[in-house]
Amino acid sequence: MNILAFLIHTVLEITNSLYQQLRRELGRRDVFFNDMEALTRYILFESWDALWEFMADGLDLVH
């Protein structure tokens, strides 16, 4: 499962510009994943893209 998760995040880092912006803004991976964990614990998102957009809006990133 860890290898699959690593593969998915690697593909996102290559192909998804909003994901790339979020990773740059939040810096360290542990900060990014801790934020994702906290958000998904309390909010049900329709899709990963909805999560990325929510995070970008909270950080005032242009997307």
C-alpha positions as CSV (number, residue, x, y, z in Angstrom):
1,M,0.0,0.0,0.0
2,N,2.8,2.4,0.8
3,I,4.4,1.8,-2.7
4,L,1.0,2.4,-4.3
5,A,0.5,5.7,-2.3
6,F,4.1,6.8,-3.3
7,L,3.3,6.1,-7.0
8,I,0.0,8.0,-6.9
9,H,1.7,11.1,-5.2
10,T,4.6,10.9,-7.7
11,V,2.1,11.0,-10.6
12,L,0.3,13.9,-9.0
13,E,3.6,15.8,-8.6
14,I,4.2,15.4,-12.3
15,T,0.7,16.0,-13.7
16,N,-1.4,18.1,-11.4
17,S,-0.5,21.8,-11.2
18,L,-2.6,22.6,-8.2
19,Y,-1.1,19.7,-6.3
20,Q,2.3,21.1,-7.2
21,Q,1.4,24.5,-5.9
22,L,0.2,23.1,-2.6
23,R,3.4,21.1,-2.2
24,R,5.5,24.1,-2.8
25,E,3.5,26.3,-0.5
26,L,3.4,23.8,2.4
27,G,7.1,22.8,2.0
28,R,7.8,19.6,4.0
29,R,5.8,16.5,3.1
30,D,4.8,15.8,6.8
31,V,3.1,19.3,7.0
32,F,1.2,18.6,3.7
33,F,0.1,15.1,4.9
34,N,-0.8,16.3,8.4
35,D,-3.0,19.0,6.9
36,M,-4.6,16.4,4.5
37,E,-5.3,14.1,7.5
38,A,-6.9,16.8,9.6
39,L,-9.1,18.0,6.8
40,T,-10.3,14.5,5.7
41,R,-11.0,13.6,9.3
42,Y,-13.7,16.2,9.6
43,I,-14.8,17.0,6.0
44,L,-16.0,14.6,3.3
45,F,-14.8,15.8,-0.1
46,E,-16.4,14.7,-3.3
47,S,-13.0,14.1,-4.9
48,W,-9.3,14.7,-4.5
49,D,-9.6,17.7,-6.7
50,A,-12.2,19.2,-4.3
51,L,-9.7,18.7,-1.5
52,W,-6.9,20.4,-3.4
53,E,-9.1,23.3,-4.3
54,F,-10.3,23.7,-0.7
55,M,-6.7,23.7,0.5
56,A,-5.6,26.2,-2.2
57,D,-8.5,28.5,-1.3
58,G,-7.5,28.4,2.4
59,L,-3.9,29.3,1.4
60,D,-5.1,32.0,-1.0
61,L,-3.3,30.3,-3.9
62,V,-4.3,31.3,-7.4
63,H,-5.6,28.3,-9.4
